Amino acid sequence: LGVFLICTYAAKEATKKTKKAKLYVPQIDCDVKAGKIINPEFIAKCPPGCQDVKYRVYGTDIYASFSSVCNAAIHSGIIDNTGGKILVQKVAGHSGYRGSFSNGVRSLSLPRWRESFLVSEGKPRKGVTYPSTLEYSSSKSTAVKSGNDRVNVPTGDAIRKEYQTSPVPTPATQMATTTPTPTTMMTDPSTTTPKPTTTPATTRTTTVAAAAKTRAGLHRVRDIAFRGTSTSASNRNILRPNTGIQRQEPVAAFWRATGSPDHLAVETDSWKPGLSLFDTGFSSKEELNPKPLESISQGNPNCKVDLSFLMDGSWSIGKRRFQLQKQFLSNMAQALGISSTGPLMGIVQYGNDPSTEFNLKTYTNSKDLRNAIEKIPQKGGLSNVGKALSFVNKNFFSDANGNRGGAPNVVVVMVDGWPTDRVEEASRLARESGINIFFITIEAAAESEKQNVMEPNFVDKAVCRTNGFYAINVPSWFSLHKVVQPLVKRVCDTDRLVCSKTCLNSADIGFVIDGSSSVGTSNFRTVLQFVANISKEFEISDTDTRVGAVQYTYEQRLEFSFDKYSTKQDVLSAIKRISYWSGGTSTGAAISYASEQLFSKSKPNKRKIMILITDGRSYDDVRVPAMAAHQNGVIAYSIGVAWAAQDELEAIATDPDKEHSFFVDEFDNLYHFVNQLIQNICTEFNSQPRN
């Protein structure tokens, strides 16, 4: 019995020790990235306060290894900002990581990365031994020369750091994985991330990515603190005036695998914080897997566009990036297939002031254009994008410069970071003139830098629609080549460019709505839905399209004026609140009332569009009021339902009648004409002479 009791006591003590050992969970900091930890699977404890934009996360569910482990756990919902235990498992790299907003954390997109990880609840898996000590990687480097750039390469093995978090001995069996040595690799811009391997002698070796460290003349380091500049032209850090921001020149980084005789050079893909590549609403396989350059539109009349590139020649871009920009423009010329029957391309370089490098008729083939691009020198100066857009609007698209009239005018603005002047007003005027504006922003402002941007959300204010079609954000100049084919597709989509003019015209659209007794309450709500469906196709703001509404019977009522609401949501809500009036049908008086109360107060340069909906013949004359409205520049569309008189619809409508008047037998069929009406408005705008 004594022996039995002793054995039982010993077993209980052993069980207690085992359970106690499980409590020793290593703690990691918020900024620790999975790639910095060598262990392929581990349980760790995150501290409170890791839900912060400075702890970057890349991916959704599966995360790139240079993401913050703890903030990824918050994004996935495993823990919250109070911290807690998590289980991390390393997995293979992926060709694409999708960004998303979840649990208060915005994760970013990434085309590819060499290693990934999963996060789950901090409960041990059966049969798996977890370390109470995590192994971290670091490296020693020495500088070597490669051409004119000084870079660092690792020397010797990675130093293994062990953070002991408890007095409990390290488990006898450490977990390890064997990873084949890669032939190429991407480097984490902010850290070096070794990959573990095991050898028969149980010696752990690591592959270390070198830090991309160069001399100051080649670096453009973003820093909120203002720094001085050197007077040497070859060793100068160029500053963005009034912002105190220096920007870092990209360099080639070298790495050497331990035990490998080869020195393999790769470009550092500096994924800047903020918006990720192709995080635009149009993220498809075309962006993640760009095709080789190919001329898709050589002499193709389906891609007959007159194209102007505004290239950034400011000092902030630096010489290396300026060369990358020229290479991109050369690739675009090759992919477009420049020809007199297809796309034509000119280039304007901007700095303090813009200047035309060559216009649309200077070169009519890709080869000559590419040779000319290679010889463009950098202007220097600020990044005055607004000034450049005004210049292009007034000077570039003229007959003398090769503008063909029948081809859509397209401007592609390339911006390194952000402009040093305002772009909204210049963009609006350019859009009103029929110019389709695309923005390519490279290395856009991070959250911490946005305070230095003169005009927040400048891209949204500059482009036609904010659905991502007209704006591409590129996190690194080294990723710019991926934009070529997606951009070619978009600028050649002439149908989309024509339709986009609904927001370029900056119109004042006045709805004149029949509220007579014959309409009825139910049908009146159907009419309001029709009005709302048309309105939401336009970009609504003080500087873009404005909407007003008049309801009429024998009398007239101003439901809301053009300057009453300046957002789309407010306009749609106002339409929904319109109450049915009921009464007679005096359409002629309603047209006169709308001319006085709405269109007489329209802003200069705004296109005045009247859309009148009625279900019957008017009790008064419509011809004289309609003619007066036409003479005052009002473009009138008439929509008749049921008993509406065809002759009156044609008299109200602007010529040609067939493009401005519509008839439908039932209210429920009104929705069929939404797209047709929008398309007619867009096509008419596109055919008008430029201002």
Order of alpha helices (4+ residues) and beta strands (2+ residues): alpha-beta-beta-alpha-beta-beta-beta-beta-beta-beta-beta-beta-beta-beta-beta-beta-beta-beta-alpha-beta-alpha-beta-beta-alpha-alpha-beta-alpha-beta-alpha-beta-alpha-alpha-alpha-beta-alpha-beta-beta-alpha-alpha-beta-alpha-beta-alpha-alpha-beta-alpha
